Amino acid sequence: MDKRKAANQKVKDRLFSALIEFAGHKDWSKLTVTELIEQSGVARASFYRNFKSVEELIDYGIQKMALHYHEEKPFLTEDFHNREVMLYKFQFY
C-alpha cells in the first residue's frame, strides 16, 4: 500500500474509532463532522477527502465490521443450532 493510501486508511480508522466512542452517548443522527474531527484529531479536509457525510462514515463502519465478521468467522454456514457459531456471534457482537 502506498503512503497516501496508508495515510487515508489511518484517517478512516481514526474517524471510525471516534464514531464508535460516540455510540451509546449520542444519537448518530445528531452527530456533527466537527465533533468527529475533534474527537479523532484529524483535519476537516481529511474527513471530506474520505467521506461526503457522517452517514457515509457510518456506512463505511458497517461495511468494515461486516467484512471483519466474515473474515474471522471459524465456520462456513450460519447454523444457529451449532454452539461454536452462536458463541462466535455473541463474542463478536
PDB file with one MODEL, atoms N, CA, C and O in Angstrom:
MODEL        1
ATOM      1  N   MET A   1       0.857  -1.172   0.000  1.00  0.00           N
ATOM      2  CA  MET A   1       0.000   0.000   0.000  1.00  0.00           C
ATOM      3  C   MET A   1       0.902   1.233   0.000  1.00  0.00           C
ATOM      4  O   MET A   1       1.844   1.325   0.787  1.00  0.00           O
ATOM      5  N   ASP A   2       0.599   2.183  -0.898  1.00  0.00           N
ATOM      6  CA  ASP A   2       1.447   3.374  -0.951  1.00  0.00           C
ATOM      7  C   ASP A   2       1.160   4.295   0.241  1.00  0.00           C
ATOM      8  O   ASP A   2       0.179   4.108   0.961  1.00  0.00           O
ATOM      9  N   LYS A   3       2.017   5.273   0.433  1.00  0.00           N
ATOM     10  CA  LYS A   3       1.937   6.134   1.616  1.00  0.00           C
ATOM     11  C   LYS A   3       0.615   6.895   1.696  1.00  0.00           C
ATOM     12  O   LYS A   3       0.050   7.039   2.780  1.00  0.00           O
ATOM     13  N   ARG A   4       0.124   7.378   0.569  1.00  0.00           N
ATOM     14  CA  ARG A   4      -1.120   8.147   0.583  1.00  0.00           C
ATOM     15  C   ARG A   4      -2.308   7.268   0.962  1.00  0.00           C
ATOM     16  O   ARG A   4      -3.163   7.679   1.746  1.00  0.00           O
ATOM     17  N   LYS A   5      -2.360   6.070   0.411  1.00  0.00           N
ATOM     18  CA  LYS A   5      -3.448   5.153   0.756  1.00  0.00           C
ATOM     19  C   LYS A   5      -3.366   4.765   2.232  1.00  0.00           C
ATOM     20  O   LYS A   5      -4.385   4.671   2.916  1.00  0.00           O
ATOM     21  N   ALA A   6      -2.160   4.544   2.708  1.00  0.00           N
ATOM     22  CA  ALA A   6      -1.978   4.196   4.122  1.00  0.00           C
ATOM     23  C   ALA A   6      -2.414   5.351   5.018  1.00  0.00           C
ATOM     24  O   ALA A   6      -3.049   5.133   6.050  1.00  0.00           O
ATOM     25  N   ALA A   7      -2.074   6.583   4.623  1.00  0.00           N
ATOM     26  CA  ALA A   7      -2.471   7.755   5.404  1.00  0.00           C
ATOM     27  C   ALA A   7      -3.993   7.912   5.404  1.00  0.00           C
ATOM     28  O   ALA A   7      -4.585   8.205   6.443  1.00  0.00           O
ATOM     29  N   ASN A   8      -4.626   7.720   4.247  1.00  0.00           N
ATOM     30  CA  ASN A   8      -6.084   7.802   4.168  1.00  0.00           C
ATOM     31  C   ASN A   8      -6.739   6.717   5.012  1.00  0.00           C
ATOM     32  O   ASN A   8      -7.757   6.968   5.657  1.00  0.00           O
ATOM     33  N   GLN A   9      -6.171   5.516   5.015  1.00  0.00           N
ATOM     34  CA  GLN A   9      -6.725   4.434   5.828  1.00  0.00           C
ATOM     35  C   GLN A   9      -6.621   4.763   7.305  1.00  0.00           C
ATOM     36  O   GLN A   9      -7.530   4.464   8.078  1.00  0.00           O
ATOM     37  N   LYS A  10      -5.519   5.377   7.695  1.00  0.00           N
ATOM     38  CA  LYS A  10      -5.339   5.777   9.094  1.00  0.00           C
ATOM     39  C   LYS A  10      -6.387   6.817   9.492  1.00  0.00           C
ATOM     40  O   LYS A  10      -6.945   6.754  10.587  1.00  0.00           O
ATOM     41  N   VAL A  11      -6.654   7.777   8.595  1.00  0.00           N
ATOM     42  CA  VAL A  11      -7.687   8.788   8.848  1.00  0.00           C
ATOM     43  C   VAL A  11      -9.046   8.114   8.999  1.00  0.00           C
ATOM     44  O   VAL A  11      -9.793   8.418   9.929  1.00  0.00           O
ATOM     45  N   LYS A  12      -9.366   7.201   8.088  1.00  0.00           N
ATOM     46  CA  LYS A  12     -10.650   6.489   8.156  1.00  0.00           C
ATOM     47  C   LYS A  12     -10.783   5.726   9.467  1.00  0.00           C
ATOM     48  O   LYS A  12     -11.836   5.751  10.104  1.00  0.00           O
ATOM     49  N   ASP A  13      -9.725   5.059   9.859  1.00  0.00           N
ATOM     50  CA  ASP A  13      -9.757   4.277  11.100  1.00  0.00           C
ATOM     51  C   ASP A  13      -9.925   5.179  12.322  1.00  0.00           C
ATOM     52  O   ASP A  13     -10.655   4.832  13.250  1.00  0.00           O
ATOM     53  N   ARG A  14      -9.263   6.321  12.329  1.00  0.00           N
ATOM     54  CA  ARG A  14      -9.392   7.248  13.460  1.00  0.00           C
ATOM     55  C   ARG A  14     -10.802   7.827  13.531  1.00  0.00           C
ATOM     56  O   ARG A  14     -11.361   7.977  14.617  1.00  0.00           O
ATOM     57  N   LEU A  15     -11.374   8.152  12.376  1.00  0.00           N
ATOM     58  CA  LEU A  15     -12.743   8.674  12.359  1.00  0.00           C
ATOM     59  C   LEU A  15     -13.741   7.603  12.784  1.00  0.00           C
ATOM     60  O   LEU A  15     -14.696   7.886  13.507  1.00  0.00           O
ATOM     61  N   PHE A  16     -13.517   6.375  12.332  1.00  0.00           N
ATOM     62  CA  PHE A  16     -14.404   5.282  12.729  1.00  0.00           C
ATOM     63  C   PHE A  16     -14.307   5.044  14.235  1.00  0.00           C
ATOM     64  O   PHE A  16     -15.324   4.811  14.889  1.00  0.00           O
ATOM     65  N   SER A  17     -13.107   5.101  14.786  1.00  0.00           N
ATOM     66  CA  SER A  17     -12.927   4.946  16.234  1.00  0.00           C
ATOM     67  C   SER A  17     -13.656   6.054  16.988  1.00  0.00           C
ATOM     68  O   SER A  17     -14.273   5.801  18.023  1.00  0.00           O
ATOM     69  N   ALA A  18     -13.587   7.269  16.476  1.00  0.00           N
ATOM     70  CA  ALA A  18     -14.301   8.386  17.103  1.00  0.00           C
ATOM     71  C   ALA A  18     -15.805   8.150  17.037  1.00  0.00           C
ATOM     72  O   ALA A  18     -16.520   8.421  18.002  1.00  0.00           O
ATOM     73  N   LEU A  19     -16.282   7.652  15.916  1.00  0.00           N
ATOM     74  CA  LEU A  19     -17.710   7.344  15.773  1.00  0.00           C
ATOM     75  C   LEU A  19     -18.150   6.323  16.815  1.00  0.00           C
ATOM     76  O   LEU A  19     -19.198   6.479  17.441  1.00  0.00           O
ATOM     77  N   ILE A  20     -17.354   5.288  16.998  1.00  0.00           N
ATOM     78  CA  ILE A  20     -17.673   4.243  17.973  1.00  0.00           C
ATOM     79  C   ILE A  20     -17.678   4.820  19.392  1.00  0.00           C
ATOM     80  O   ILE A  20     -18.499   4.423  20.219  1.00  0.00           O
ATOM     81  N   GLU A  21     -16.778   5.744  19.672  1.00  0.00           N
ATOM     82  CA  GLU A  21     -16.733   6.355  21.007  1.00  0.00           C
ATOM     83  C   GLU A  21     -18.019   7.120  21.320  1.00  0.00           C
ATOM     84  O   GLU A  21     -18.415   7.226  22.481  1.00  0.00           O
ATOM     85  N   PHE A  22     -18.669   7.654  20.283  1.00  0.00           N
ATOM     86  CA  PHE A  22     -19.932   8.363  20.491  1.00  0.00           C
ATOM     87  C   PHE A  22     -21.115   7.403  20.637  1.00  0.00           C
ATOM     88  O   PHE A  22     -22.176   7.800  21.118  1.00  0.00           O
ATOM     89  N   ALA A  23     -20.942   6.147  20.227  1.00  0.00           N
ATOM     90  CA  ALA A  23     -22.038   5.175  20.274  1.00  0.00           C
ATOM     91  C   ALA A  23     -22.546   5.029  21.698  1.00  0.00           C
ATOM     92  O   ALA A  23     -21.763   4.878  22.636  1.00  0.00           O
ATOM     93  N   GLY A  24     -23.849   5.075  21.852  1.00  0.00           N
ATOM     94  CA  GLY A  24     -24.453   4.938  23.165  1.00  0.00           C
ATOM     95  C   GLY A  24     -24.490   6.227  23.961  1.00  0.00           C
ATOM     96  O   GLY A  24     -25.185   6.311  24.974  1.00  0.00           O
ATOM     97  N   HIS A  25     -23.750   7.233  23.516  1.00  0.00           N
ATOM     98  CA  HIS A  25     -23.713   8.513  24.224  1.00  0.00           C
ATOM     99  C   HIS A  25     -24.438   9.612  23.459  1.00  0.00           C
ATOM    100  O   HIS A  25     -24.935  10.573  24.045  1.00  0.00           O
ATOM    101  N   LYS A  26     -24.488   9.455  22.151  1.00  0.00           N
ATOM    102  CA  LYS A  26     -25.109  10.487  21.319  1.00  0.00           C
ATOM    103  C   LYS A  26     -25.761   9.828  20.121  1.00  0.00           C
ATOM    104  O   LYS A  26     -25.206   8.909  19.518  1.00  0.00           O
ATOM    105  N   ASP A  27     -26.929  10.301  19.789  1.00  0.00           N
ATOM    106  CA  ASP A  27     -27.638   9.805  18.617  1.00  0.00           C
ATOM    107  C   ASP A  27     -26.822  10.171  17.371  1.00  0.00           C
ATOM    108  O   ASP A  27     -26.506  11.341  17.156  1.00  0.00           O
ATOM    109  N   TRP A  28     -26.487   9.177  16.561  1.00  0.00           N
ATOM    110  CA  TRP A  28     -25.657   9.447  15.391  1.00  0.00           C
ATOM    111  C   TRP A  28     -26.313  10.417  14.417  1.00  0.00           C
ATOM    112  O   TRP A  28     -25.611  11.084  13.657  1.00  0.00           O
ATOM    113  N   SER A  29     -27.633  10.514  14.419  1.00  0.00           N
ATOM    114  CA  SER A  29     -28.297  11.459  13.521  1.00  0.00           C
ATOM    115  C   SER A  29     -28.038  12.902  13.940  1.00  0.00           C
ATOM    116  O   SER A  29     -28.254  13.823  13.153  1.00  0.00           O
ATOM    117  N   LYS A  30     -27.578  13.106  15.170  1.00  0.00           N
ATOM    118  CA  LYS A  30     -27.268  14.448  15.668  1.00  0.00           C
ATOM    119  C   LYS A  30     -25.760  14.709  15.735  1.00  0.00           C
ATOM    120  O   LYS A  30     -25.331  15.794  16.126  1.00  0.00           O
ATOM    121  N   LEU A  31     -24.974  13.727  15.359  1.00  0.00           N
ATOM    122  CA  LEU A  31     -23.519  13.837  15.406  1.00  0.00           C
ATOM    123  C   LEU A  31     -23.032  14.715  14.256  1.00  0.00           C
ATOM    124  O   LEU A  31     -23.497  14.580  13.124  1.00  0.00           O
ATOM    125  N   THR A  32     -22.106  15.601  14.546  1.00  0.00           N
ATOM    126  CA  THR A  32     -21.603  16.518  13.518  1.00  0.00           C
ATOM    127  C   THR A  32     -20.175  16.154  13.096  1.00  0.00           C
ATOM    128  O   THR A  32     -19.446  15.465  13.810  1.00  0.00           O
ATOM    129  N   VAL A  33     -19.813  16.637  11.927  1.00  0.00           N
ATOM    130  CA  VAL A  33     -18.441  16.454  11.439  1.00  0.00           C
ATOM    131  C   VAL A  33     -17.463  17.114  12.405  1.00  0.00           C
ATOM    132  O   VAL A  33     -16.392  16.571  12.673  1.00  0.00           O
ATOM    133  N   THR A  34     -17.822  18.269  12.921  1.00  0.00           N
ATOM    134  CA  THR A  34     -16.950  18.972  13.867  1.00  0.00           C
ATOM    135  C   THR A  34     -16.652  18.113  15.091  1.00  0.00           C
ATOM    136  O   THR A  34     -15.506  18.039  15.532  1.00  0.00           O
ATOM    137  N   GLU A  35     -17.674  17.467  15.639  1.00  0.00           N
ATOM    138  CA  GLU A  35     -17.459  16.605  16.804  1.00  0.00           C
ATOM    139  C   GLU A  35     -16.538  15.437  16.458  1.00  0.00           C
ATOM    140  O   GLU A  35     -15.662  15.071  17.242  1.00  0.00           O
ATOM    141  N   LEU A  36     -16.745  14.864  15.293  1.00  0.00           N
ATOM    142  CA  LEU A  36     -15.923  13.718  14.878  1.00  0.00           C
ATOM    143  C   LEU A  36     -14.466  14.103  14.662  1.00  0.00           C
ATOM    144  O   LEU A  36     -13.563  13.377  15.079  1.00  0.00           O
ATOM    145  N   ILE A  37     -14.232  15.234  14.016  1.00  0.00           N
ATOM    146  CA  ILE A  37     -12.834  15.607  13.764  1.00  0.00           C
ATOM    147  C   ILE A  37     -12.140  16.026  15.053  1.00  0.00           C
ATOM    148  O   ILE A  37     -10.944  15.788  15.220  1.00  0.00           O
ATOM    149  N   GLU A  38     -12.883  16.648  15.966  1.00  0.00           N
ATOM    150  CA  GLU A  38     -12.282  16.997  17.255  1.00  0.00           C
ATOM    151  C   GLU A  38     -11.937  15.742  18.044  1.00  0.00           C
ATOM    152  O   GLU A  38     -10.863  15.661  18.640  1.00  0.00           O
ATOM    153  N   GLN A  39     -12.833  14.765  18.053  1.00  0.00           N
ATOM    154  CA  GLN A  39     -12.602  13.513  18.797  1.00  0.00           C
ATOM    155  C   GLN A  39     -11.464  12.695  18.184  1.00  0.00           C
ATOM    156  O   GLN A  39     -10.678  12.076  18.901  1.00  0.00           O
ATOM    157  N   SER A  40     -11.384  12.701  16.855  1.00  0.00           N
ATOM    158  CA  SER A  40     -10.394  11.862  16.169  1.00  0.00           C
ATOM    159  C   SER A  40      -9.044  12.551  15.989  1.00  0.00           C
ATOM    160  O   SER A  40      -8.019  11.894  15.813  1.00  0.00           O
ATOM    161  N   GLY A  41      -9.058  13.881  16.036  1.00  0.00           N
ATOM    162  CA  GLY A  41      -7.804  14.613  15.837  1.00  0.00           C
ATOM    163  C   GLY A  41      -7.388  14.729  14.380  1.00  0.00           C
ATOM    164  O   GLY A  41      -6.221  14.994  14.091  1.00  0.00           O
ATOM    165  N   VAL A  42      -8.317  14.538  13.462  1.00  0.00           N
ATOM    166  CA  VAL A  42      -7.986  14.696  12.042  1.00  0.00           C
ATOM    167  C   VAL A  42      -8.510  16.036  11.541  1.00  0.00           C
ATOM    168  O   VAL A  42      -9.399  16.634  12.147  1.00  0.00           O
ATOM    169  N   ALA A  43      -7.962  16.491  10.451  1.00  0.00           N
ATOM    170  CA  ALA A  43      -8.372  17.770   9.870  1.00  0.00           C
ATOM    171  C   ALA A  43      -9.708  17.614   9.139  1.00  0.00           C
ATOM    172  O   ALA A  43     -10.041  16.540   8.638  1.00  0.00           O
ATOM    173  N   ARG A  44     -10.454  18.703   9.094  1.00  0.00           N
ATOM    174  CA  ARG A  44     -11.733  18.702   8.377  1.00  0.00           C
ATOM    175  C   ARG A  44     -11.536  18.292   6.912  1.00  0.00           C
ATOM    176  O   ARG A  44     -12.331  17.530   6.362  1.00  0.00           O
ATOM    177  N   ALA A  45     -10.481  18.802   6.296  1.00  0.00           N
ATOM    178  CA  ALA A  45     -10.203  18.452   4.894  1.00  0.00           C
ATOM    179  C   ALA A  45      -9.968  16.951   4.747  1.00  0.00           C
ATOM    180  O   ALA A  45     -10.358  16.356   3.742  1.00  0.00           O
ATOM    181  N   SER A  46      -9.337  16.343   5.736  1.00  0.00           N
ATOM    182  CA  SER A  46      -9.098  14.899   5.695  1.00  0.00           C
ATOM    183  C   SER A  46     -10.413  14.126   5.784  1.00  0.00           C
ATOM    184  O   SER A  46     -10.591  13.100   5.128  1.00  0.00           O
ATOM    185  N   PHE A  47     -11.337  14.641   6.613  1.00  0.00           N
ATOM    186  CA  PHE A  47     -12.648  13.996   6.683  1.00  0.00           C
ATOM    187  C   PHE A  47     -13.288  14.011   5.307  1.00  0.00           C
ATOM    188  O   PHE A  47     -13.718  12.972   4.807  1.00  0.00           O
ATOM    189  N   TYR A  48     -13.354  15.197   4.687  1.00  0.00           N
ATOM    190  CA  TYR A  48     -14.051  15.330   3.403  1.00  0.00           C
ATOM    191  C   TYR A  48     -13.295  14.722   2.229  1.00  0.00           C
ATOM    192  O   TYR A  48     -13.890  14.485   1.178  1.00  0.00           O
ATOM    193  N   ARG A  49     -12.021  14.467   2.379  1.00  0.00           N
ATOM    194  CA  ARG A  49     -11.282  13.751   1.348  1.00  0.00           C
ATOM    195  C   ARG A  49     -11.710  12.277   1.326  1.00  0.00           C
ATOM    196  O   ARG A  49     -11.629  11.616   0.290  1.00  0.00           O
ATOM    197  N   ASN A  50     -12.160  11.777   2.462  1.00  0.00           N
ATOM    198  CA  ASN A  50     -12.518  10.366   2.576  1.00  0.00           C
ATOM    199  C   ASN A  50     -14.020  10.098   2.626  1.00  0.00           C
ATOM    200  O   ASN A  50     -14.470   9.028   2.214  1.00  0.00           O
ATOM    201  N   PHE A  51     -14.801  11.055   3.125  1.00  0.00           N
ATOM    202  CA  PHE A  51     -16.246  10.863   3.287  1.00  0.00           C
ATOM    203  C   PHE A  51     -16.990  12.129   2.893  1.00  0.00           C
ATOM    204  O   PHE A  51     -16.495  13.241   3.076  1.00  0.00           O
ATOM    205  N   LYS A  52     -18.186  11.939   2.348  1.00  0.00           N
ATOM    206  CA  LYS A  52     -19.023  13.085   1.982  1.00  0.00           C
ATOM    207  C   LYS A  52     -19.877  13.554   3.148  1.00  0.00           C
ATOM    208  O   LYS A  52     -20.314  14.704   3.185  1.00  0.00           O
ATOM    209  N   SER A  53     -20.116  12.647   4.110  1.00  0.00           N
ATOM    210  CA  SER A  53     -21.020  12.973   5.213  1.00  0.00           C
ATOM    211  C   SER A  53     -20.788  12.017   6.379  1.00  0.00           C
ATOM    212  O   SER A  53     -20.059  11.032   6.260  1.00  0.00           O
ATOM    213  N   VAL A  54     -21.418  12.326   7.500  1.00  0.00           N
ATOM    214  CA  VAL A  54     -21.373  11.433   8.657  1.00  0.00           C
ATOM    215  C   VAL A  54     -22.025  10.099   8.285  1.00  0.00           C
ATOM    216  O   VAL A  54     -21.551   9.036   8.688  1.00  0.00           O
ATOM    217  N   GLU A  55     -23.107  10.161   7.518  1.00  0.00           N
ATOM    218  CA  GLU A  55     -23.798   8.941   7.102  1.00  0.00           C
ATOM    219  C   GLU A  55     -22.884   8.026   6.281  1.00  0.00           C
ATOM    220  O   GLU A  55     -22.949   6.803   6.405  1.00  0.00           O
ATOM    221  N   GLU A  56     -22.048   8.615   5.458  1.00  0.00           N
ATOM    222  CA  GLU A  56     -21.118   7.805   4.670  1.00  0.00           C
ATOM    223  C   GLU A  56     -20.076   7.141   5.570  1.00  0.00           C
ATOM    224  O   GLU A  56     -19.673   6.005   5.320  1.00  0.00           O
ATOM    225  N   LEU A  57     -19.643   7.841   6.609  1.00  0.00           N
ATOM    226  CA  LEU A  57     -18.730   7.247   7.587  1.00  0.00           C
ATOM    227  C   LEU A  57     -19.413   6.091   8.313  1.00  0.00           C
ATOM    228  O   LEU A  57     -18.791   5.052   8.534  1.00  0.00           O
ATOM    229  N   ILE A  58     -20.665   6.253   8.681  1.00  0.00           N
ATOM    230  CA  ILE A  58     -21.415   5.176   9.335  1.00  0.00           C
ATOM    231  C   ILE A  58     -21.506   3.973   8.408  1.00  0.00           C
ATOM    232  O   ILE A  58     -21.306   2.840   8.845  1.00  0.00           O
ATOM    233  N   ASP A  59     -21.804   4.206   7.136  1.00  0.00           N
ATOM    234  CA  ASP A  59     -21.879   3.115   6.159  1.00  0.00           C
ATOM    235  C   ASP A  59     -20.525   2.415   6.028  1.00  0.00           C
ATOM    236  O   ASP A  59     -20.466   1.187   5.957  1.00  0.00           O
ATOM    237  N   TYR A  60     -19.451   3.184   5.996  1.00  0.00           N
ATOM    238  CA  TYR A  60     -18.103   2.615   5.954  1.00  0.00           C
ATOM    239  C   TYR A  60     -17.873   1.706   7.157  1.00  0.00           C
ATOM    240  O   TYR A  60     -17.340   0.605   7.020  1.00  0.00           O
ATOM    241  N   GLY A  61     -18.277   2.174   8.328  1.00  0.00           N
ATOM    242  CA  GLY A  61     -18.102   1.386   9.548  1.00  0.00           C
ATOM    243  C   GLY A  61     -18.881   0.088   9.516  1.00  0.00           C
ATOM    244  O   GLY A  61     -18.372  -0.954   9.929  1.00  0.00           O
ATOM    245  N   ILE A  62     -20.109   0.140   9.028  1.00  0.00           N
ATOM    246  CA  ILE A  62     -20.923  -1.069   8.923  1.00  0.00           C
ATOM    247  C   ILE A  62     -20.275  -2.063   7.965  1.00  0.00           C
ATOM    248  O   ILE A  62     -20.202  -3.257   8.256  1.00  0.00           O
ATOM    249  N   GLN A  63     -19.808  -1.569   6.832  1.00  0.00           N
ATOM    250  CA  GLN A  63     -19.138  -2.452   5.865  1.00  0.00           C
ATOM    251  C   GLN A  63     -17.857  -3.041   6.448  1.00  0.00           C
ATOM    252  O   GLN A  63     -17.562  -4.219   6.246  1.00  0.00           O
ATOM    253  N   LYS A  64     -17.099  -2.222   7.170  1.00  0.00           N
ATOM    254  CA  LYS A  64     -15.855  -2.690   7.780  1.00  0.00           C
ATOM    255  C   LYS A  64     -16.132  -3.795   8.805  1.00  0.00           C
ATOM    256  O   LYS A  64     -15.432  -4.807   8.834  1.00  0.00           O
ATOM    257  N   MET A  65     -17.149  -3.598   9.639  1.00  0.00           N
ATOM    258  CA  MET A  65     -17.488  -4.595  10.654  1.00  0.00           C
ATOM    259  C   MET A  65     -18.011  -5.880  10.011  1.00  0.00           C
ATOM    260  O   MET A  65     -17.685  -6.974  10.470  1.00  0.00           O
ATOM    261  N   ALA A  66     -18.808  -5.759   8.966  1.00  0.00           N
ATOM    262  CA  ALA A  66     -19.328  -6.946   8.274  1.00  0.00           C
ATOM    263  C   ALA A  66     -18.180  -7.728   7.639  1.00  0.00           C
ATOM    264  O   ALA A  66     -18.160  -8.958   7.702  1.00  0.00           O
ATOM    265  N   LEU A  67     -17.243  -7.039   7.038  1.00  0.00           N
ATOM    266  CA  LEU A  67     -16.084  -7.701   6.437  1.00  0.00           C
ATOM    267  C   LEU A  67     -15.265  -8.413   7.511  1.00  0.00           C
ATOM    268  O   LEU A  67     -14.856  -9.560   7.330  1.00  0.00           O
ATOM    269  N   HIS A  68     -15.035  -7.740   8.609  1.00  0.00           N
ATOM    270  CA  HIS A  68     -14.283  -8.342   9.717  1.00  0.00           C
ATOM    271  C   HIS A  68     -14.998  -9.585  10.245  1.00  0.00           C
ATOM    272  O   HIS A  68     -14.367 -10.608  10.508  1.00  0.00           O
ATOM    273  N   TYR A  69     -16.306  -9.488  10.397  1.00  0.00           N
ATOM    274  CA  TYR A  69     -17.100 -10.628  10.870  1.00  0.00           C
ATOM    275  C   TYR A  69     -16.904 -11.838   9.956  1.00  0.00           C
ATOM    276  O   TYR A  69     -16.655 -12.946  10.429  1.00  0.00           O
ATOM    277  N   HIS A  70     -17.016 -11.619   8.659  1.00  0.00           N
ATOM    278  CA  HIS A  70     -16.945 -12.734   7.717  1.00  0.00           C
ATOM    279  C   HIS A  70     -15.522 -13.262   7.525  1.00  0.00           C
ATOM    280  O   HIS A  70     -15.337 -14.449   7.257  1.00  0.00           O
ATOM    281  N   GLU A  71     -14.525 -12.402   7.658  1.00  0.00           N
ATOM    282  CA  GLU A  71     -13.138 -12.853   7.522  1.00  0.00           C
ATOM    283  C   GLU A  71     -12.703 -13.716   8.701  1.00  0.00           C
ATOM    284  O   GLU A  71     -11.910 -14.642   8.535  1.00  0.00           O
ATOM    285  N   GLU A  72     -13.216 -13.417   9.883  1.00  0.00           N
ATOM    286  CA  GLU A  72     -12.770 -14.086  11.100  1.00  0.00           C
ATOM    287  C   GLU A  72     -13.608 -15.289  11.507  1.00  0.00           C
ATOM    288  O   GLU A  72     -13.177 -16.086  12.340  1.00  0.00           O
ATOM    289  N   LYS A  73     -14.784 -15.432  10.939  1.00  0.00           N
ATOM    290  CA  LYS A  73     -15.662 -16.497  11.422  1.00  0.00           C
ATOM    291  C   LYS A  73     -15.072 -17.874  11.136  1.00  0.00           C
ATOM    292  O   LYS A  73     -14.571 -18.120  10.039  1.00  0.00           O
ATOM    293  N   PRO A  74     -15.130 -18.771  12.118  1.00  0.00           N
ATOM    294  CA  PRO A  74     -14.498 -20.086  12.007  1.00  0.00           C
ATOM    295  C   PRO A  74     -15.432 -21.160  11.426  1.00  0.00           C
ATOM    296  O   PRO A  74     -15.191 -22.350  11.629  1.00  0.00           O
ATOM    297  N   PHE A  75     -16.470 -20.769  10.723  1.00  0.00           N
ATOM    298  CA  PHE A  75     -17.437 -21.727  10.200  1.00  0.00           C
ATOM    299  C   PHE A  75     -17.889 -21.282   8.821  1.00  0.00           C
ATOM    300  O   PHE A  75     -17.740 -20.116   8.456  1.00  0.00           O
ATOM    301  N   LEU A  76     -18.441 -22.217   8.055  1.00  0.00           N
ATOM    302  CA  LEU A  76     -18.856 -21.914   6.690  1.00  0.00           C
ATOM    303  C   LEU A  76     -20.337 -21.579   6.581  1.00  0.00           C
ATOM    304  O   LEU A  76     -20.727 -20.754   5.754  1.00  0.00           O
ATOM    305  N   THR A  77     -21.158 -22.205   7.401  1.00  0.00           N
ATOM    306  CA  THR A  77     -22.596 -21.973   7.322  1.00  0.00           C
ATOM    307  C   THR A  77     -23.102 -21.329   8.606  1.00  0.00           C
ATOM    308  O   THR A  77     -22.508 -21.486   9.673  1.00  0.00           O
ATOM    309  N   GLU A  78     -24.188 -20.616   8.487  1.00  0.00           N
ATOM    310  CA  GLU A  78     -24.807 -19.934   9.633  1.00  0.00           C
ATOM    311  C   GLU A  78     -25.801 -20.877  10.314  1.00  0.00           C
ATOM    312  O   GLU A  78     -27.012 -20.660  10.252  1.00  0.00           O
ATOM    313  N   ASP A  79     -25.296 -21.906  10.953  1.00  0.00           N
ATOM    314  CA  ASP A  79     -26.138 -22.888  11.630  1.00  0.00           C
ATOM    315  C   ASP A  79     -26.404 -22.418  13.057  1.00  0.00           C
ATOM    316  O   ASP A  79     -25.519 -22.477  13.910  1.00  0.00           O
ATOM    317  N   PHE A  80     -27.621 -21.954  13.311  1.00  0.00           N
ATOM    318  CA  PHE A  80     -27.955 -21.401  14.620  1.00  0.00           C
ATOM    319  C   PHE A  80     -28.106 -22.460  15.711  1.00  0.00           C
ATOM    320  O   PHE A  80     -28.318 -22.123  16.876  1.00  0.00           O
ATOM    321  N   HIS A  81     -27.999 -23.719  15.347  1.00  0.00           N
ATOM    322  CA  HIS A  81     -28.056 -24.792  16.340  1.00  0.00           C
ATOM    323  C   HIS A  81     -26.652 -25.240  16.750  1.00  0.00           C
ATOM    324  O   HIS A  81     -26.491 -26.092  17.624  1.00  0.00           O
ATOM    325  N   ASN A  82     -25.657 -24.663  16.118  1.00  0.00           N
ATOM    326  CA  ASN A  82     -24.271 -25.009  16.394  1.00  0.00           C
ATOM    327  C   ASN A  82     -23.730 -24.101  17.503  1.00  0.00           C
ATOM    328  O   ASN A  82     -23.782 -22.876  17.388  1.00  0.00           O
ATOM    329  N   ARG A  83     -23.218 -24.699  18.561  1.00  0.00           N
ATOM    330  CA  ARG A  83     -22.711 -23.932  19.705  1.00  0.00           C
ATOM    331  C   ARG A  83     -21.557 -23.012  19.304  1.00  0.00           C
ATOM    332  O   ARG A  83     -21.506 -21.861  19.737  1.00  0.00           O
ATOM    333  N   GLU A  84     -20.638 -23.507  18.484  1.00  0.00           N
ATOM    334  CA  GLU A  84     -19.484 -22.715  18.052  1.00  0.00           C
ATOM    335  C   GLU A  84     -19.946 -21.461  17.286  1.00  0.00           C
ATOM    336  O   GLU A  84     -19.396 -20.376  17.476  1.00  0.00           O
ATOM    337  N   VAL A  85     -20.935 -21.618  16.441  1.00  0.00           N
ATOM    338  CA  VAL A  85     -21.459 -20.492  15.672  1.00  0.00           C
ATOM    339  C   VAL A  85     -22.046 -19.443  16.608  1.00  0.00           C
ATOM    340  O   VAL A  85     -21.743 -18.256  16.484  1.00  0.00           O
ATOM    341  N   MET A  86     -22.874 -19.874  17.529  1.00  0.00           N
ATOM    342  CA  MET A  86     -23.519 -18.934  18.441  1.00  0.00           C
ATOM    343  C   MET A  86     -22.506 -18.264  19.374  1.00  0.00           C
ATOM    344  O   MET A  86     -22.628 -17.074  19.663  1.00  0.00           O
ATOM    345  N   LEU A  87     -21.533 -19.002  19.835  1.00  0.00           N
ATOM    346  CA  LEU A  87     -20.504 -18.435  20.693  1.00  0.00           C
ATOM    347  C   LEU A  87     -19.727 -17.348  19.949  1.00  0.00           C
ATOM    348  O   LEU A  87     -19.468 -16.278  20.501  1.00  0.00           O
ATOM    349  N   TYR A  88     -19.359 -17.622  18.703  1.00  0.00           N
ATOM    350  CA  TYR A  88     -18.648 -16.627  17.902  1.00  0.00           C
ATOM    351  C   TYR A  88     -19.489 -15.362  17.744  1.00  0.00           C
ATOM    352  O   TYR A  88     -18.987 -14.249  17.902  1.00  0.00           O
ATOM    353  N   LYS A  89     -20.757 -15.540  17.435  1.00  0.00           N
ATOM    354  CA  LYS A  89     -21.638 -14.390  17.253  1.00  0.00           C
ATOM    355  C   LYS A  89     -21.724 -13.541  18.511  1.00  0.00           C
ATOM    356  O   LYS A  89     -21.602 -12.318  18.442  1.00  0.00           O
ATOM    357  N   PHE A  90     -21.932 -14.175  19.655  1.00  0.00           N
ATOM    358  CA  PHE A  90     -22.022 -13.421  20.906  1.00  0.00           C
ATOM    359  C   PHE A  90     -20.712 -12.728  21.244  1.00  0.00           C
ATOM    360  O   PHE A  90     -20.723 -11.591  21.716  1.00  0.00           O
ATOM    361  N   GLN A  91     -19.603 -13.377  21.016  1.00  0.00           N
ATOM    362  CA  GLN A  91     -18.313 -12.774  21.309  1.00  0.00           C
ATOM    363  C   GLN A  91     -18.026 -11.619  20.341  1.00  0.00           C
ATOM    364  O   GLN A  91     -17.464 -10.596  20.734  1.00  0.00           O
ATOM    365  N   PHE A  92     -18.408 -11.789  19.097  1.00  0.00           N
ATOM    366  CA  PHE A  92     -18.157 -10.746  18.096  1.00  0.00           C
ATOM    367  C   PHE A  92     -18.948  -9.481  18.413  1.00  0.00           C
ATOM    368  O   PHE A  92     -18.414  -8.372  18.398  1.00  0.00           O
ATOM    369  N   TYR A  93     -20.237  -9.677  18.701  1.00  0.00           N
ATOM    370  CA  TYR A  93     -21.087  -8.510  18.933  1.00  0.00           C
ATOM    371  C   TYR A  93     -20.989  -8.029  20.369  1.00  0.00           C
ATOM    372  O   TYR A  93     -21.641  -7.053  20.739  1.00  0.00           O
TER     373      TYR A  93
ENDMDL
END
